[in-house]
Amino acid sequence: NYQNMINSVTDEESLQYKKAFKNDMKKHINDISEKYIIQGETALQAMMFIPSESIFAEIYANHEEIVNYSYEKKIWIASPTTLMAILSLLMVVLREVKQNENSLQMQKELGKLKVEFERFETRWKKVRADFGKIEKDMSDVDKTTSKIVNRFTAISDVELID
């Protein structure tokens, strides 16, 4: 009907084929909507591929009611050129979703690492405190040892009377 509409000679033919073209388009939109959009099972929208750029341009230039009808039915009309753009956009979105998932996983792992590092810090402070106490105890033992050695020296320096 698109070809007939384009090639029509009279206004009457043109109107007849234009109406048939619109009906064909709406039928395809309805078929896609009914077959491929199933609540709870499939995506909430679908694409209708128009393999001809000229038909796609005709629809968007001269048949706004078809475009609006497709939007109501949650059908996005795509041509070869727009399909490539849509697919490229989907690839970017999917990549970003994956990166976001990885980021969330990394944040989760960093949270776990933070807990472990805090535990390590607490234990390190305890070990340092223990070493500090040991160092003080060793210093005290050194003082006592020096006092004992000095006593022995003082005692040995005393001359005992016979």
C-alpha positions in Angstrom: 0.0 0.0 0.0 3.0 2.3 0.5 4.0 1.8 -3.1 0.5 2.2 -4.3 0.2 5.5 -2.3 3.4 6.8 -3.7 2.6 5.8 -7.3 -1.1 6.8 -7.2 -2.2 9.1 -10.0 -5.4 10.6 -8.7 -6.2 12.2 -5.4 -8.9 9.6 -4.8 -6.4 6.8 -5.2 -3.9 8.6 -3.0 -6.5 8.9 -0.2 -7.6 5.3 -0.6 -4.0 3.9 -0.4 -3.0 6.3 2.3 -5.9 5.0 4.4 -4.9 1.4 3.6 -1.3 2.2 4.5 -2.3 3.6 7.9 -4.5 0.6 8.5 -1.6 -1.8 7.6 0.7 0.1 9.9 -1.8 0.0 12.8 -2.4 -3.7 12.2 1.4 -4.4 12.5 1.6 -2.2 15.6 -1.3 -4.1 17.2 0.1 -7.5 16.2 3.5 -6.7 17.7 1.9 -5.2 20.8 -0.3 -8.3 21.3 2.4 -10.9 20.5 5.5 -9.4 22.1 4.4 -7.3 25.0 3.1 -9.7 27.7 2.6 -8.1 31.1 5.0 -9.8 33.6 6.7 -11.9 31.0 8.4 -9.6 28.5 9.7 -6.1 28.2 7.2 -3.3 28.5 7.9 -2.1 25.0 8.9 -3.5 21.6 10.4 -2.3 18.4 8.9 -2.4 15.0 11.6 -2.6 12.3 10.9 -0.8 9.0 13.5 -2.0 6.6 13.2 1.0 4.3 14.4 4.4 5.2 11.9 6.0 2.8 8.9 4.3 4.5 10.3 5.3 7.9 10.7 8.9 6.7 7.2 8.9 5.3 5.7 7.8 8.6 7.5 10.4 10.6 7.1 13.2 8.1 3.5 12.7 7.1 1.7 10.3 9.5 2.0 11.7 13.0 -1.1 9.7 14.1 0.8 6.4 13.3 3.8 7.5 15.4 1.5 8.6 18.3 -0.5 5.3 18.0 2.8 3.3 18.2 3.8 5.3 21.3 0.4 4.5 22.9 1.0 0.8 22.2 4.6 1.1 23.5 6.0 0.2 20.1 9.1 2.1 18.9 9.4 2.3 15.1 13.0 1.8 13.9 14.7 2.0 10.5 18.1 0.5 9.6 19.8 3.8 10.6 17.9 4.3 13.8 18.1 0.6 14.7 21.9 0.9 14.7 21.7 4.0 17.0 19.2 2.2 19.3 21.5 -0.9 19.5 24.5 1.3 20.2 22.7 3.1 22.9 21.6 -0.2 24.4 25.2 -1.5 24.4 26.3 1.7 26.3 23.5 1.3 28.8 24.2 -2.4 29.4 27.9 -1.6 29.8 27.1 1.1 32.3 24.7 -1.3 34.2 27.5 -3.9 34.3 30.0 -1.2 35.6 27.5 -0.1 38.1 27.1 -3.7 39.3 30.9 -4.0 39.5 31.1 -0.7 41.4 28.5 -1.9 43.9 30.4 -5.1 44.4 33.6 -3.2 44.8 32.0 -0.9 47.4 30.7 -4.0 49.3 34.2 -5.6 49.2 35.8 -2.3 50.3 33.4 -2.2 53.2 34.5 -5.7 54.3 38.1 -4.6 53.9 37.5 -1.5 56.0 36.1 -3.7 58.8 39.2 -6.0 58.6 41.5 -3.0 58.6 39.8 -1.5 61.7 40.2 -4.9 63.4 43.9 -5.0 62.4 44.3 -1.4 63.7 42.8 -2.3 67.1 45.0 -5.4 67.4 48.1 -3.5 66.4 47.5 -0.9 69.1 47.1 -3.7 71.6 50.3 -5.3 70.5 52.1 -2.0 70.6 50.7 -1.4 74.1 51.9 -4.9 75.2 55.3 -4.2 73.7 55.3 -0.8 75.5 54.5 -2.6 78.8 57.2 -5.2 78.1 59.7 -2.4 77.3 58.8 -0.6 80.6 59.1 -3.9 82.5 62.5 -4.6 80.9 63.6 -1.1 81.8 62.5 -1.7 85.4 64.3 -5.1 85.4 67.4 -3.3 84.1 67.2 -0.8 86.9 66.8 -3.5 89.5 69.6 -5.5 87.9 71.9 -2.4 88.1 71.0 -1.9 91.7 71.7 -5.5 92.6 75.0 -5.4 90.7 75.9 -2.2 92.5 75.0 -3.8 95.9 77.1 -6.8 95.1 80.0 -4.6 94.1 79.6 -2.5 97.3 79.5 -5.7 99.4 82.5 -7.2 97.7 84.4 -3.9 98.1 83.9 -4.1 101.9 86.8 -5.6 103.6 85.9 -8.1 106.1 87.8 -8.1 109.3 89.2 -11.4 110.5 
